[in-house]
Amino acid sequence: MLSSDIVLVVDDIAERVLKLGPEVSVARVNGALHDVFLSRQPARAAAYAAITRWLRGYAPS
């Protein structure tokens, strides 16, 4: 419970998110809990890095 999510079925969510629209992104963050940004520092850093990559790829410059 302190090192993995016991509430969400991550594989099911990752599969269903692909049906949200024609262009979606999926980032799996090892060690992340239900609230990714309240997870331990390595998971938070990985989540922020994924957001930064996404912004650089999709946000207008």
PDB file of N, CA, C and O in Angstrom:
ATOM      1  N   MET A   1       0.810  -1.182   0.000  1.00  0.00           N
ATOM      2  CA  MET A   1       0.000   0.000   0.000  1.00  0.00           C
ATOM      3  C   MET A   1       0.867   1.266   0.000  1.00  0.00           C
ATOM      4  O   MET A   1       0.429   2.306  -0.491  1.00  0.00           O
ATOM      5  N   LEU A   2       2.061   1.195   0.530  1.00  0.00           N
ATOM      6  CA  LEU A   2       2.930   2.365   0.550  1.00  0.00           C
ATOM      7  C   LEU A   2       3.850   2.447  -0.655  1.00  0.00           C
ATOM      8  O   LEU A   2       4.547   3.444  -0.840  1.00  0.00           O
ATOM      9  N   SER A   3       3.858   1.397  -1.482  1.00  0.00           N
ATOM     10  CA  SER A   3       4.763   1.417  -2.625  1.00  0.00           C
ATOM     11  C   SER A   3       4.084   1.112  -3.953  1.00  0.00           C
ATOM     12  O   SER A   3       4.733   1.157  -4.998  1.00  0.00           O
ATOM     13  N   SER A   4       2.809   0.805  -3.934  1.00  0.00           N
ATOM     14  CA  SER A   4       2.076   0.583  -5.175  1.00  0.00           C
ATOM     15  C   SER A   4       0.622   0.977  -4.971  1.00  0.00           C
ATOM     16  O   SER A   4       0.148   1.093  -3.840  1.00  0.00           O
ATOM     17  N   ASP A   5      -0.070   1.178  -6.065  1.00  0.00           N
ATOM     18  CA  ASP A   5      -1.459   1.618  -5.996  1.00  0.00           C
ATOM     19  C   ASP A   5      -2.362   0.412  -5.802  1.00  0.00           C
ATOM     20  O   ASP A   5      -2.306  -0.546  -6.574  1.00  0.00           O
ATOM     21  N   ILE A   6      -3.195   0.461  -4.766  1.00  0.00           N
ATOM     22  CA  ILE A   6      -4.128  -0.634  -4.522  1.00  0.00           C
ATOM     23  C   ILE A   6      -5.550  -0.251  -4.897  1.00  0.00           C
ATOM     24  O   ILE A   6      -6.469  -1.057  -4.751  1.00  0.00           O
ATOM     25  N   VAL A   7      -5.739   0.969  -5.375  1.00  0.00           N
ATOM     26  CA  VAL A   7      -7.076   1.464  -5.708  1.00  0.00           C
ATOM     27  C   VAL A   7      -7.355   1.344  -7.198  1.00  0.00           C
ATOM     28  O   VAL A   7      -8.440   0.920  -7.596  1.00  0.00           O
ATOM     29  N   LEU A   8      -6.390   1.712  -8.015  1.00  0.00           N
ATOM     30  CA  LEU A   8      -6.578   1.772  -9.462  1.00  0.00           C
ATOM     31  C   LEU A   8      -5.958   0.569 -10.159  1.00  0.00           C
ATOM     32  O   LEU A   8      -4.935   0.042  -9.723  1.00  0.00           O
ATOM     33  N   VAL A   9      -6.586   0.144 -11.241  1.00  0.00           N
ATOM     34  CA  VAL A   9      -6.010  -0.909 -12.087  1.00  0.00           C
ATOM     35  C   VAL A   9      -5.348  -0.183 -13.264  1.00  0.00           C
ATOM     36  O   VAL A   9      -5.996   0.141 -14.260  1.00  0.00           O
ATOM     37  N   VAL A  10      -4.069   0.058 -13.125  1.00  0.00           N
ATOM     38  CA  VAL A  10      -3.330   0.921 -14.050  1.00  0.00           C
ATOM     39  C   VAL A  10      -3.392   0.399 -15.480  1.00  0.00           C
ATOM     40  O   VAL A  10      -3.542   1.192 -16.410  1.00  0.00           O
ATOM     41  N   ASP A  11      -3.283  -0.897 -15.681  1.00  0.00           N
ATOM     42  CA  ASP A  11      -3.324  -1.451 -17.038  1.00  0.00           C
ATOM     43  C   ASP A  11      -4.670  -1.189 -17.705  1.00  0.00           C
ATOM     44  O   ASP A  11      -4.718  -0.888 -18.897  1.00  0.00           O
ATOM     45  N   ASP A  12      -5.763  -1.300 -16.952  1.00  0.00           N
ATOM     46  CA  ASP A  12      -7.096  -1.015 -17.511  1.00  0.00           C
ATOM     47  C   ASP A  12      -7.225   0.460 -17.889  1.00  0.00           C
ATOM     48  O   ASP A  12      -7.784   0.787 -18.935  1.00  0.00           O
ATOM     49  N   ILE A  13      -6.720   1.331 -17.054  1.00  0.00           N
ATOM     50  CA  ILE A  13      -6.784   2.772 -17.336  1.00  0.00           C
ATOM     51  C   ILE A  13      -5.956   3.101 -18.575  1.00  0.00           C
ATOM     52  O   ILE A  13      -6.402   3.858 -19.438  1.00  0.00           O
ATOM     53  N   ALA A  14      -4.753   2.537 -18.667  1.00  0.00           N
ATOM     54  CA  ALA A  14      -3.893   2.797 -19.827  1.00  0.00           C
ATOM     55  C   ALA A  14      -4.555   2.327 -21.114  1.00  0.00           C
ATOM     56  O   ALA A  14      -4.425   2.975 -22.153  1.00  0.00           O
ATOM     57  N   GLU A  15      -5.256   1.216 -21.053  1.00  0.00           N
ATOM     58  CA  GLU A  15      -5.953   0.711 -22.240  1.00  0.00           C
ATOM     59  C   GLU A  15      -7.129   1.605 -22.627  1.00  0.00           C
ATOM     60  O   GLU A  15      -7.332   1.902 -23.804  1.00  0.00           O
ATOM     61  N   ARG A  16      -7.883   2.022 -21.647  1.00  0.00           N
ATOM     62  CA  ARG A  16      -9.083   2.826 -21.936  1.00  0.00           C
ATOM     63  C   ARG A  16      -8.757   4.255 -22.347  1.00  0.00           C
ATOM     64  O   ARG A  16      -9.496   4.865 -23.119  1.00  0.00           O
ATOM     65  N   VAL A  17      -7.657   4.789 -21.836  1.00  0.00           N
ATOM     66  CA  VAL A  17      -7.308   6.168 -22.169  1.00  0.00           C
ATOM     67  C   VAL A  17      -7.075   6.330 -23.664  1.00  0.00           C
ATOM     68  O   VAL A  17      -7.274   7.416 -24.208  1.00  0.00           O
ATOM     69  N   LEU A  18      -6.655   5.264 -24.330  1.00  0.00           N
ATOM     70  CA  LEU A  18      -6.401   5.330 -25.767  1.00  0.00           C
ATOM     71  C   LEU A  18      -7.677   5.564 -26.571  1.00  0.00           C
ATOM     72  O   LEU A  18      -7.615   5.902 -27.753  1.00  0.00           O
ATOM     73  N   LYS A  19      -8.830   5.384 -25.934  1.00  0.00           N
ATOM     74  CA  LYS A  19     -10.111   5.587 -26.610  1.00  0.00           C
ATOM     75  C   LYS A  19     -10.699   6.972 -26.366  1.00  0.00           C
ATOM     76  O   LYS A  19     -11.800   7.267 -26.831  1.00  0.00           O
ATOM     77  N   LEU A  20      -9.980   7.820 -25.645  1.00  0.00           N
ATOM     78  CA  LEU A  20     -10.487   9.155 -25.330  1.00  0.00           C
ATOM     79  C   LEU A  20     -10.523  10.092 -26.530  1.00  0.00           C
ATOM     80  O   LEU A  20     -11.356  10.996 -26.587  1.00  0.00           O
ATOM     81  N   GLY A  21      -9.646   9.888 -27.465  1.00  0.00           N
ATOM     82  CA  GLY A  21      -9.592  10.772 -28.621  1.00  0.00           C
ATOM     83  C   GLY A  21      -8.588  10.279 -29.629  1.00  0.00           C
ATOM     84  O   GLY A  21      -7.939   9.254 -29.421  1.00  0.00           O
ATOM     85  N   PRO A  22      -8.457  11.010 -30.733  1.00  0.00           N
ATOM     86  CA  PRO A  22      -7.562  10.568 -31.807  1.00  0.00           C
ATOM     87  C   PRO A  22      -6.077  10.726 -31.468  1.00  0.00           C
ATOM     88  O   PRO A  22      -5.232  10.094 -32.103  1.00  0.00           O
ATOM     89  N   GLU A  23      -5.753  11.547 -30.494  1.00  0.00           N
ATOM     90  CA  GLU A  23      -4.346  11.779 -30.152  1.00  0.00           C
ATOM     91  C   GLU A  23      -4.220  11.883 -28.635  1.00  0.00           C
ATOM     92  O   GLU A  23      -4.631  12.879 -28.039  1.00  0.00           O
ATOM     93  N   VAL A  24      -3.656  10.860 -28.018  1.00  0.00           N
ATOM     94  CA  VAL A  24      -3.471  10.842 -26.564  1.00  0.00           C
ATOM     95  C   VAL A  24      -2.046  10.417 -26.235  1.00  0.00           C
ATOM     96  O   VAL A  24      -1.342   9.856 -27.075  1.00  0.00           O
ATOM     97  N   SER A  25      -1.636  10.690 -25.017  1.00  0.00           N
ATOM     98  CA  SER A  25      -0.311  10.286 -24.544  1.00  0.00           C
ATOM     99  C   SER A  25      -0.485   9.471 -23.267  1.00  0.00           C
ATOM    100  O   SER A  25      -1.341   9.769 -22.434  1.00  0.00           O
ATOM    101  N   VAL A  26       0.327   8.455 -23.133  1.00  0.00           N
ATOM    102  CA  VAL A  26       0.336   7.633 -21.927  1.00  0.00           C
ATOM    103  C   VAL A  26       1.752   7.619 -21.387  1.00  0.00           C
ATOM    104  O   VAL A  26       2.700   7.316 -22.111  1.00  0.00           O
ATOM    105  N   ALA A  27       1.892   7.948 -20.117  1.00  0.00           N
ATOM    106  CA  ALA A  27       3.197   7.892 -19.464  1.00  0.00           C
ATOM    107  C   ALA A  27       3.056   7.042 -18.207  1.00  0.00           C
ATOM    108  O   ALA A  27       2.279   7.369 -17.310  1.00  0.00           O
ATOM    109  N   ARG A  28       3.795   5.975 -18.151  1.00  0.00           N
ATOM    110  CA  ARG A  28       3.798   5.125 -16.960  1.00  0.00           C
ATOM    111  C   ARG A  28       4.935   5.582 -16.061  1.00  0.00           C
ATOM    112  O   ARG A  28       6.076   5.720 -16.502  1.00  0.00           O
ATOM    113  N   VAL A  29       4.608   5.815 -14.799  1.00  0.00           N
ATOM    114  CA  VAL A  29       5.591   6.318 -13.845  1.00  0.00           C
ATOM    115  C   VAL A  29       5.826   5.248 -12.781  1.00  0.00           C
ATOM    116  O   VAL A  29       4.968   5.000 -11.933  1.00  0.00           O
ATOM    117  N   ASN A  30       6.976   4.630 -12.837  1.00  0.00           N
ATOM    118  CA  ASN A  30       7.309   3.591 -11.857  1.00  0.00           C
ATOM    119  C   ASN A  30       7.339   4.171 -10.450  1.00  0.00           C
ATOM    120  O   ASN A  30       7.913   5.235 -10.217  1.00  0.00           O
ATOM    121  N   GLY A  31       6.723   3.468  -9.526  1.00  0.00           N
ATOM    122  CA  GLY A  31       6.739   3.883  -8.130  1.00  0.00           C
ATOM    123  C   GLY A  31       5.698   4.923  -7.772  1.00  0.00           C
ATOM    124  O   GLY A  31       5.634   5.362  -6.623  1.00  0.00           O
ATOM    125  N   ALA A  32       4.879   5.327  -8.735  1.00  0.00           N
ATOM    126  CA  ALA A  32       3.865   6.347  -8.450  1.00  0.00           C
ATOM    127  C   ALA A  32       2.670   5.728  -7.731  1.00  0.00           C
ATOM    128  O   ALA A  32       2.300   4.583  -7.989  1.00  0.00           O
ATOM    129  N   LEU A  33       2.086   6.487  -6.844  1.00  0.00           N
ATOM    130  CA  LEU A  33       0.871   6.088  -6.146  1.00  0.00           C
ATOM    131  C   LEU A  33      -0.323   6.765  -6.794  1.00  0.00           C
ATOM    132  O   LEU A  33      -0.185   7.425  -7.824  1.00  0.00           O
ATOM    133  N   HIS A  34      -1.503   6.603  -6.190  1.00  0.00           N
ATOM    134  CA  HIS A  34      -2.747   7.140  -6.749  1.00  0.00           C
ATOM    135  C   HIS A  34      -2.606   8.625  -7.108  1.00  0.00           C
ATOM    136  O   HIS A  34      -2.975   9.034  -8.209  1.00  0.00           O
ATOM    137  N   ASP A  35      -2.080   9.417  -6.195  1.00  0.00           N
ATOM    138  CA  ASP A  35      -1.800  10.826  -6.486  1.00  0.00           C
ATOM    139  C   ASP A  35      -0.312  10.925  -6.823  1.00  0.00           C
ATOM    140  O   ASP A  35       0.535  10.999  -5.933  1.00  0.00           O
ATOM    141  N   VAL A  36      -0.016  10.926  -8.103  1.00  0.00           N
ATOM    142  CA  VAL A  36       1.369  10.855  -8.572  1.00  0.00           C
ATOM    143  C   VAL A  36       2.234  11.927  -7.936  1.00  0.00           C
ATOM    144  O   VAL A  36       3.382  11.664  -7.581  1.00  0.00           O
ATOM    145  N   PHE A  37       1.703  13.129  -7.786  1.00  0.00           N
ATOM    146  CA  PHE A  37       2.522  14.235  -7.312  1.00  0.00           C
ATOM    147  C   PHE A  37       2.660  14.281  -5.794  1.00  0.00           C
ATOM    148  O   PHE A  37       3.285  15.189  -5.247  1.00  0.00           O
ATOM    149  N   LEU A  38       2.075  13.300  -5.123  1.00  0.00           N
ATOM    150  CA  LEU A  38       2.325  13.106  -3.694  1.00  0.00           C
ATOM    151  C   LEU A  38       3.126  11.828  -3.454  1.00  0.00           C
ATOM    152  O   LEU A  38       3.323  11.415  -2.311  1.00  0.00           O
ATOM    153  N   SER A  39       3.584  11.210  -4.534  1.00  0.00           N
ATOM    154  CA  SER A  39       4.407  10.013  -4.429  1.00  0.00           C
ATOM    155  C   SER A  39       5.814  10.403  -3.983  1.00  0.00           C
ATOM    156  O   SER A  39       6.131  11.584  -3.842  1.00  0.00           O
ATOM    157  N   ARG A  40       6.640   9.403  -3.767  1.00  0.00           N
ATOM    158  CA  ARG A  40       8.025   9.677  -3.365  1.00  0.00           C
ATOM    159  C   ARG A  40       8.768  10.423  -4.464  1.00  0.00           C
ATOM    160  O   ARG A  40       8.364  10.419  -5.626  1.00  0.00           O
ATOM    161  N   GLN A  41       9.853  11.058  -4.073  1.00  0.00           N
ATOM    162  CA  GLN A  41      10.581  11.975  -4.954  1.00  0.00           C
ATOM    163  C   GLN A  41      10.956  11.371  -6.301  1.00  0.00           C
ATOM    164  O   GLN A  41      10.760  12.048  -7.310  1.00  0.00           O
ATOM    165  N   PRO A  42      11.476  10.159  -6.396  1.00  0.00           N
ATOM    166  CA  PRO A  42      11.836   9.648  -7.730  1.00  0.00           C
ATOM    167  C   PRO A  42      10.631   9.563  -8.681  1.00  0.00           C
ATOM    168  O   PRO A  42      10.759   9.854  -9.870  1.00  0.00           O
ATOM    169  N   ALA A  43       9.475   9.167  -8.161  1.00  0.00           N
ATOM    170  CA  ALA A  43       8.277   9.090  -9.001  1.00  0.00           C
ATOM    171  C   ALA A  43       7.808  10.493  -9.389  1.00  0.00           C
ATOM    172  O   ALA A  43       7.411  10.724 -10.531  1.00  0.00           O
ATOM    173  N   ARG A  44       7.855  11.422  -8.445  1.00  0.00           N
ATOM    174  CA  ARG A  44       7.470  12.812  -8.772  1.00  0.00           C
ATOM    175  C   ARG A  44       8.379  13.383  -9.844  1.00  0.00           C
ATOM    176  O   ARG A  44       7.904  14.024 -10.781  1.00  0.00           O
ATOM    177  N   ALA A  45       9.681  13.159  -9.718  1.00  0.00           N
ATOM    178  CA  ALA A  45      10.640  13.665 -10.710  1.00  0.00           C
ATOM    179  C   ALA A  45      10.348  13.069 -12.081  1.00  0.00           C
ATOM    180  O   ALA A  45      10.397  13.773 -13.090  1.00  0.00           O
ATOM    181  N   ALA A  46      10.045  11.780 -12.123  1.00  0.00           N
ATOM    182  CA  ALA A  46       9.732  11.131 -13.404  1.00  0.00           C
ATOM    183  C   ALA A  46       8.447  11.694 -13.992  1.00  0.00           C
ATOM    184  O   ALA A  46       8.352  11.873 -15.206  1.00  0.00           O
ATOM    185  N   ALA A  47       7.466  11.973 -13.157  1.00  0.00           N
ATOM    186  CA  ALA A  47       6.198  12.533 -13.640  1.00  0.00           C
ATOM    187  C   ALA A  47       6.406  13.943 -14.196  1.00  0.00           C
ATOM    188  O   ALA A  47       5.889  14.272 -15.263  1.00  0.00           O
ATOM    189  N   TYR A  48       7.153  14.764 -13.482  1.00  0.00           N
ATOM    190  CA  TYR A  48       7.429  16.112 -13.986  1.00  0.00           C
ATOM    191  C   TYR A  48       8.242  16.064 -15.272  1.00  0.00           C
ATOM    192  O   TYR A  48       8.036  16.891 -16.160  1.00  0.00           O
ATOM    193  N   ALA A  49       9.159  15.115 -15.389  1.00  0.00           N
ATOM    194  CA  ALA A  49       9.941  14.971 -16.620  1.00  0.00           C
ATOM    195  C   ALA A  49       9.036  14.572 -17.776  1.00  0.00           C
ATOM    196  O   ALA A  49       9.218  15.054 -18.894  1.00  0.00           O
ATOM    197  N   ALA A  50       8.065  13.701 -17.528  1.00  0.00           N
ATOM    198  CA  ALA A  50       7.124  13.288 -18.578  1.00  0.00           C
ATOM    199  C   ALA A  50       6.268  14.473 -19.027  1.00  0.00           C
ATOM    200  O   ALA A  50       6.013  14.638 -20.220  1.00  0.00           O
ATOM    201  N   ILE A  51       5.830  15.285 -18.086  1.00  0.00           N
ATOM    202  CA  ILE A  51       5.041  16.477 -18.441  1.00  0.00           C
ATOM    203  C   ILE A  51       5.888  17.447 -19.259  1.00  0.00           C
ATOM    204  O   ILE A  51       5.411  18.021 -20.239  1.00  0.00           O
ATOM    205  N   THR A  52       7.131  17.627 -18.859  1.00  0.00           N
ATOM    206  CA  THR A  52       8.027  18.520 -19.596  1.00  0.00           C
ATOM    207  C   THR A  52       8.239  18.033 -21.020  1.00  0.00           C
ATOM    208  O   THR A  52       8.208  18.832 -21.956  1.00  0.00           O
ATOM    209  N   ARG A  53       8.458  16.715 -21.201  1.00  0.00           N
ATOM    210  CA  ARG A  53       8.604  16.161 -22.559  1.00  0.00           C
ATOM    211  C   ARG A  53       7.343  16.395 -23.374  1.00  0.00           C
ATOM    212  O   ARG A  53       7.414  16.761 -24.547  1.00  0.00           O
ATOM    213  N   TRP A  54       6.185  16.181 -22.748  1.00  0.00           N
ATOM    214  CA  TRP A  54       4.915  16.367 -23.448  1.00  0.00           C
ATOM    215  C   TRP A  54       4.755  17.834 -23.869  1.00  0.00           C
ATOM    216  O   TRP A  54       4.387  18.119 -25.008  1.00  0.00           O
ATOM    217  N   LEU A  55       5.031  18.753 -22.952  1.00  0.00           N
ATOM    218  CA  LEU A  55       4.908  20.176 -23.271  1.00  0.00           C
ATOM    219  C   LEU A  55       5.829  20.578 -24.415  1.00  0.00           C
ATOM    220  O   LEU A  55       5.426  21.332 -25.301  1.00  0.00           O
ATOM    221  N   ARG A  56       7.038  20.090 -24.402  1.00  0.00           N
ATOM    222  CA  ARG A  56       7.998  20.423 -25.467  1.00  0.00           C
ATOM    223  C   ARG A  56       7.529  19.868 -26.815  1.00  0.00           C
ATOM    224  O   ARG A  56       7.812  20.449 -27.864  1.00  0.00           O
ATOM    225  N   GLY A  57       6.822  18.758 -26.780  1.00  0.00           N
ATOM    226  CA  GLY A  57       6.374  18.143 -28.021  1.00  0.00           C
ATOM    227  C   GLY A  57       5.059  18.685 -28.558  1.00  0.00           C
ATOM    228  O   GLY A  57       4.823  18.656 -29.766  1.00  0.00           O
ATOM    229  N   TYR A  58       4.195  19.183 -27.665  1.00  0.00           N
ATOM    230  CA  TYR A  58       2.846  19.545 -28.094  1.00  0.00           C
ATOM    231  C   TYR A  58       2.466  21.000 -27.890  1.00  0.00           C
ATOM    232  O   TYR A  58       1.617  21.517 -28.616  1.00  0.00           O
ATOM    233  N   ALA A  59       3.061  21.661 -26.936  1.00  0.00           N
ATOM    234  CA  ALA A  59       2.678  23.055 -26.658  1.00  0.00           C
ATOM    235  C   ALA A  59       3.278  23.977 -27.721  1.00  0.00           C
ATOM    236  O   ALA A  59       4.404  23.771 -28.174  1.00  0.00           O
ATOM    237  N   PRO A  60       2.517  24.985 -28.107  1.00  0.00           N
ATOM    238  CA  PRO A  60       3.068  25.951 -29.078  1.00  0.00           C
ATOM    239  C   PRO A  60       4.256  26.701 -28.471  1.00  0.00           C
ATOM    240  O   PRO A  60       4.279  26.991 -27.275  1.00  0.00           O
ATOM    241  N   SER A  61       5.228  27.003 -29.311  1.00  0.00           N
ATOM    242  CA  SER A  61       6.408  27.706 -28.793  1.00  0.00           C
ATOM    243  C   SER A  61       6.242  29.197 -28.836  1.00  0.00           C
ATOM    244  O   SER A  61       7.145  29.931 -28.436  1.00  0.00           O
TER     245      SER A  61
END
